[in-house]
Amino acid sequence: MARSLGYTPPTPPDTGARDELDDLVEALHDTGLLRALAGGARAYPTLLRTLLDAVDADTLRAGIALAGGLRDLDPTEAERLAGGIRRARSEATAAATGKPEGPVALLRRLRDPDTRRGLSAALAALSAIGGALREKG
């Protein structure tokens, strides 16, 4: 009787990761992102130099401090405020391009509750900013 061979064929290496990487590169190429990423990588030193030239430490600190003021902003209130700002922009553009109102028409506007509410909000905001500027840091 013959002895069995001690040979086992080699198992092929797991190519799952290689296949996924190939799929990723192909998807990036198909969408154009691969070219954009490659261009960004080539331009990185120039972009970084431009950014560092434009932003100094004081500018960065000021930006961080201003962003801190947005930390506790309620999204619903921010949405309402943004809607009011959009309306204000369009109404201010229309008012600026039209015939200017006279003093009596401007005083008549003070009877409008929305005008008074807006003036009250603006004065409250100016008061808060003025109080903050008065405080010694």
Secondary structure by P-SEA (a helix, b strand, c coil): cbbbbcccccccccaaaaaaaaaaaaaaaaaaaaaaaaaaaaaaaaaaaaaaaaccaaaaaaaaaaaaaaccccaaaaaaaaaaaaaaaaaaaaaaacccccaaaaaaacccaaaaaaaaaaaaaaaaaaaaaaccc
